[in-house]
Amino acid sequence: MTTDPFDRAVARTVAENDDRRRQRRQRARLRRGAGQKKAFQIHAVVFVAVQALLFAIWLASSITDGFDHPWFIYPLLGWGIGLAAHYIAVRNCWRHQPKTGSDARVSYSGQ
C-alpha cells in the first residue's frame, strides 16, 4: 500500500468506477431479463387465446357438418414448437439473475 495521497485517490476512483460499471451491467441484465420474461408471457397468452379460438371454430363447424379431421392440431403443434423454443431461450436469462448477496440489492428500477 502506498502512502502517496494521489495514488490512493487514483486507486479509490478506479475502484468506484469499476463498481459503477458492474452495477450498470447488472441493472441492464435485470431489465433485459424482465423484458424477455414479459415478452414470453405475452406470447404464451396469445398462443392460448388463438388455439382456443381455433378449437372453437373447429368444434362449431364439426357440430354442424359432422366431426371432421381435427385440423386445429397442426397450428397447435407448429406454434407450440415456436413457443417452446422461446421458453428455452428466455429460461437462460431467468437462471442467471442473482438472488442473494450484494447484487440482490440492485433492483430493476436501478435503486
N, C-alpha and C positions, 0 to 999 in steps of 0.2 A: 504494500500500500504506500502510496506517495503522500508526501506532506505538502506538496505544492497545491495551493488553493485552485489554481487554474486547471490543473489536471483533474482534481476532484470534481470541479464544476463540469468539465467536459464529460467525465465518466457518468456523472449523475444525469446530464442531459441526454446522453446516448441511451442510458437505461430507460429513462422516461419515454423517449421516442420509440424505443423498441416495445415498451409496454402499450403505448397508444396504438401502434401498428397492429399488435396482437389483438387488442380489444376491437379495433376496427374490422379486422378479418373475421373475428368471432361474431360480431353483430351482423356482418354481411352474410355469413354462413347461416345464421339463425333466420334472417329474413328470407333467404333463398329457400331454406327448408320449409318455412311456413308457407311460402307462396306455392311451392310444389305440392305440399300437402293439400292446400285449398284447391288447387287445380285437379288433383286426383279425386277429391271429394265431389267436385262438380261433375267430373267425368263419370263417376260411379252413379250419381243421382240421375243424370241424363240417360245413361245406359239402362237403368232400371225402368225409368219412365217410358222410354221408347220401346223397350221389349214388352212391357205390359200393354202398351197401345197396339203393337203388332199382334200380340196374342189375342187381344180383344177383337181385332179386325178378323183374324183367322177364325176365332170362335163364332163370331156373328155370321160370317159368310158360310161357315161349315154347318151351322144350325139350319140356315135357310136352304142350302144346296146339298146337304148331306156331308158327313165328315169326310174330308179330303186329306191329302198328304199334308203333314204339319210343316209347311214351308217357313214358318217363323223361326224354326230351329237354325236355319242357315245364317241369318244375320245375328242370331244369338251367339252362335259359335264363333263366327268371324270377328264380331266386335268384342266378344269375351276374350279372345286371344289378345287383341289390342289392349284391353283393359288390364289383363294380367301382365302384359309387358310394361305398361305404365306403372303398375304397382311395384314391379321388380325394380324399375329404375328409381322410383321415389323412395322405396324402402331403405336404400343405402343412405340417403340423406337423413332419414329418421334415426338410423342406427348410430350415426357419427355425431349426434348432438350431445354436448356434455350435460350430465345430470348432477354431478357432485363437484365439490372443490370450489376454488375461487372463480372458475369460469362460469359456474352456475349463477353467479350474481349478475352477469351481463344479460340483461333481458332483451326481448325482441325490440322494445322501443329504444334501446340504447342507453338506458338509465341504470 
